[in-house]
């Protein structure tokens, strides 16, 4: 199982490292814990569920309900490469935005997950 996580970590390129206390948890450089549990469901990336203004957020503890600690996600939480409209991106893009603002995906596939953040 650990080798699968290390492979995911290298693919993600988002600064996640396995913890010594639990090889199943990853702490990002920004303080997010992945996966984290929210309302009984595990999340392996930032989510926009139930937070103000649709901004992406993550828990900073393994189980949000036990600590109620969280933070908004930022560009350091981007996942590269990610797929958007069938094309792979290794950095922020303006594709698909009429206002030409740069954005990135919070998961490896923006087409299926539709979770993103402005860069």
C-alpha positions in Angstrom: 0.0 0.0 0.0 2.8 2.5 0.8 4.3 2.1 -2.7 1.0 3.1 -4.2 0.9 6.2 -2.0 4.5 7.1 -2.9 3.6 6.7 -6.6 0.6 9.0 -6.1 2.8 11.5 -4.2 5.2 11.7 -7.1 2.4 12.1 -9.7 0.7 14.7 -7.6 3.7 17.1 -7.4 1.9 19.0 -4.7 4.2 18.7 -1.8 2.5 15.8 0.0 4.5 13.6 2.3 3.5 10.5 4.2 3.5 10.9 8.0 5.6 8.7 10.3 2.6 8.0 12.5 0.3 6.9 9.8 1.4 5.9 6.3 -2.2 6.5 5.1 -2.2 10.2 5.8 -0.5 13.0 3.8 0.2 16.5 5.1 0.6 19.1 2.4 3.1 21.9 2.7 0.1 24.2 3.2 -1.3 22.3 6.2 -4.0 20.2 4.6 -4.4 16.6 5.6 -5.3 14.0 2.9 -7.4 12.1 3.0 -9.6 13.9 5.5 -13.1 12.8 6.6 -16.0 15.3 6.3 -19.5 14.2 7.1 -18.4 10.6 6.9 -16.9 10.8 3.4 -13.1 10.8 2.7 -11.6 13.6 0.6 -8.3 13.2 -1.1 -8.2 16.8 -2.3 -9.7 20.2 -1.5 -13.5 20.5 -1.7 -16.0 23.3 -2.1 -18.8 21.5 -0.2 -20.6 23.6 2.5 -18.1 26.5 2.6 -18.8 30.2 1.9 -18.5 31.6 -1.6 -17.7 28.2 -3.1 -14.1 28.6 -2.1 -12.1 25.3 -1.9 -11.0 24.2 1.5 -9.4 21.3 3.3 -9.3 19.9 6.9 -6.1 20.4 8.8 -6.8 17.3 10.9 -7.6 13.7 9.7 -11.3 14.0 10.8 -12.9 17.5 10.4 -15.6 16.6 12.9 -13.2 15.9 15.8 -11.2 19.2 15.5 -13.4 21.5 13.3 -10.1 22.9 11.9 -9.8 23.8 8.3 -8.3 26.3 5.9 -8.9 27.7 2.4 -6.8 26.1 -0.3 -4.5 28.1 -2.4 -2.3 27.6 -5.5 0.1 25.3 -3.6 -2.8 22.8 -3.4 -3.0 22.6 -7.2 -2.5 19.1 -8.7 -0.2 18.9 -11.7 -0.5 17.6 -14.3 -4.3 17.8 -14.6 -6.7 17.1 -17.4 -9.1 19.8 -18.7 -11.2 19.2 -21.9 -9.1 16.2 -22.6 -5.8 18.1 -22.6 -3.0 17.7 -19.9 -1.7 20.9 -18.2 1.5 21.1 -16.1 0.8 24.6 -14.9 -2.0 27.1 -14.4 -4.0 27.8 -17.5 -6.5 30.4 -18.8 -8.3 27.8 -20.9 -12.0 27.8 -20.7 -12.3 31.2 -18.9 -13.7 34.2 -20.8 -12.1 36.6 -18.2 -8.6 35.1 -19.0 -7.8 34.6 -15.4 -5.4 31.7 -14.6 -6.6 28.7 -12.7 -5.6 25.1 -11.8 -7.3 21.9 -10.8 -7.5 20.6 -7.3 -7.6 17.1 -8.6 -5.9 15.2 -11.5 -9.0 15.6 -13.7 -10.9 18.9 -13.9 -13.3 17.4 -16.5 -14.8 14.8 -14.1 -14.3 16.5 -10.7 -14.8 20.2 -11.5 -12.8 21.3 -8.5 -10.5 24.2 -9.2 -9.0 27.4 -7.8 -7.7 30.7 -9.3 -3.9 31.0 -9.4 
